[in-house]
Amino acid sequence: MLTISGFFFLTLGLFIASIISVRRSLGSRWSPFILFVYHVGASLFYWQWSLRTPADACRYYRAATGDELGFGPGTKFIEWLTQKTYIIFSSSYLDCFLLFQIAGFIGLCIMGRMIIEAFPVPPSLRVRRLLIALLFLPGLHFWTCAIGKDSLIFFGITLYLWSLLNLKTRWLGYVVGFGVTFLIRPHIAAFLLIATVMGIFSGRMKWRWRILGLLAGIVVCILTIPLVMNYLHLDS
């Protein structure tokens, strides 16, 4: 059932949508609100579906309402986060859905903005509307609206990639995106980092920036690869 916590999460989502609307990040004032309502609808659908069908979301919430859980990457992080939400906000199963779907909604908005910015030429109004329409594909919403890893890692990856479009001013988003992705799937974060280093080294940057990026990537790889191997239970 929906409690006061659920209403708070809905209000928080609407507040975020209003900020995106004011900034016209998706090209119009109404797109973020329509996208948010659509995403909440997907969340309610997934919630009802999970009550009748075995789903990871149920398992995460049951674990959160049990004994105190430790912090760690992957499933441990989702269970820990759900438990903290349950303890702090006294959140119901549906309330937690409405919190996790915010991450998916923000990820969708970031994806829309990223598509617009990465377009080879400034898109016309018609083309921009077509690009935004792609954000309403059902699969993008169904897998990013529930309690679980998908909504958070989608947010982390889109924030990471969007930050790369202008790393000089979006370095904080880059760090947050990498951090969130690492907490959910350390090996995916490692692949992102390797791909980024290869992109920097083979790009059109000046050589001093290529070398600096390569050295920074190597250092981070040295620090993260042992953690990834431990997470995947690999000996070598």
N, C-alpha and C positions, 0 to 999 in steps of 0.2 A: 504494500500500500504506500501511497504518497504521504510523506510527513512534511513538517515545516522545513526540514533540511532539503527535501526535494524542491520545494518552492524557492529556497535560497539558491540552489544550483541552477534552476531555471532562470532566475533573475540575474545571476552572474553571467550566464550564457548570453542573455539578451543585452546585458551591459557591454560585453565584448563585441557583440554584433553591432551595437550602436557606435562603438569606437571605429570599427572597420567601415561602417557606413559613412561616418563623418569624414574619414580620410579618403573615401571613394577608392579603396584599395582594389575593389572588384569592378570598378567602372561605373557603378550606379549606387544610389542610396538604398534601394530596396533589395538588391541581390543578397546581401548578408542575412537579412531577416528571413527571406524566403528559404535560403539555404539552411538556416538554423531550424526553422519550423519543420522542414523536410527531414532534417537529421534527427530531431527529437521524435518525429513520427517513426523513423526507422528504429530508434532506440526502444520505443514502446512496443513495436512489432517484435523485435528481438527478445525483449523481456517476456512477452506472452509466449513466444515460441520456446524459450528456455524453460518455462514452467511445465511444458508438455514433453520436451525432448531433452535427453542428457546433454549438458553443455558445460564447458569449463567455467563459465560465469557462476554457476551454482556451486561448483566445488570451491572456487575462490572465496565466495561469500560464507559458505559453511566453515571453511578454515579460519576466516577472519573472526567469526563469532565464538571460536573455541579458545584454546590456550594461547598464551602470548607467543608471538612468532618473531623469529630473528630476521635481521636485515641481510639481504644478499641479492645477487643479480638473478635475472630470469624469473621463474615462478615465485621464488621467495620474495622478490621485490613487489610483485603484484599482490601477493597475500598480505605482506606487511603494510602496503599502502591502503588496501581495502580495510584491514583491521584498524589502522589509525583513523580512517574515515568513519568507521563504525563506532569507535570509541569517542572521538571528539564530537561528532555530529549526531550520534545515536541514529545513524542512517539505516533505513530499511533496504531491502534488496533492490527495489525500484530506485530509491534515492541514489544508490551507488552507480546505477546505470546512468542516471542523469549527470553525475559528476564525470564519469569516464568519457561520456559522449562529447563533453566540451573539448577535450584534447583532440578528438577526431574532427570536430567542427573547425577548430583553429587550423588543423593540418590541411583541411580542404580549402580554407581561405588562403593559406600560404601557397598551396599548389596553384590556385587560380591566379594569384599575383605573380608567381614564378613563371607561369605560362605567358602571361602578358608581357613581363619584362624580358623574357628570353626570345620573344617573337622577333624574327629578322628585321622587320620594319614596323613602325607604329601601326597597330591594327586599326582598321576602321570600326565604326560602331557595330556594324553587322557582324564582322569577324569577331569582335570582342564578345558579343552576345553568344556567338556560336562556341567560343572557347569556354565561356562560363557555363554554357549548357552541358558541357562534358562533365562538370562537377556534380551533376545530378544523376549520373549513372548509378543504378541501385547497388551494385557490388561495392562501390566506394563507401557507401553509407552503412550497408549491412555489417561489414567487417570492422567498422571504426566507431561503433556506437554502443558497445557493451563493455562490461567488466572484463578486463583481460589485457593481453599484451598488444593487441592489434592497434587500438586507438592511440596508445602512447608511442609505439614505435613509428607509426605513421606520422605523428606529430614531430617526433625527433628527426626522422629522415628528411621530411619536407623542410623543416627549419634549417637543417644542415645544408641542404642543396640551395635553398633560397639565399642563405648567408654567403655562399660561395660566389654569387653573382656580384657582390660588392663587399668583399671580405674586409676591406679597410674600415668601413663604417658599421659592419654587422658582425664583428668578431665575437661579440657576446652571444649572439644567436648561434654562431658556429659552435662555440663551447657548450652552450646549453643543449643544442641539438645532438652533438656527439655524446654528451653525458647521458642524456635520456636514452639514446639508442644503445649505449654501452650497458646501462642498467637493465635493459630489456633483453638484448641479444648481443653479448660482447663480441662474438665472431662477426656479426653483421657490421658493427662499428669498426672492427679491424679492416674489413674489406673496403668500407667507405674511406678509411684513412689511406689505405694503399692506393686506391683509385685516385684519390685527391693528389697524393704525392706524384703519381705517374702523370697526372694531368698538368700539374705545375711544372714538372721537369720537361715535358714535351710541348708546353704551350709557347706563347709569344712573349713571355716576360723576359726582362733583362736577366742575364746570366747570374748576377749576384743574388737576385730574388729567387731564381731557380735553386741555386745551391743552398741558400738559407732555408727555403721550404723543404728541400730534400733532407737537410740535416735535422730540422725540427721534426719531420716525419719519422726519421730513423730513431730519434730519441724517444718519441712517443711509442713507436712500435716496440722498442726494447722494453719499455715499461708495461705495455699492455699485453704483449704476446704471452708471457707467463700466466697472466690472469685468464686469458682466453683458453689456453691449453688446460688449465686447472678446471675451468667451467665445462669444457668438453670432455674432461677426464682422459686427456691424451698424455702419454708418457714421453713421446718424442715427436 
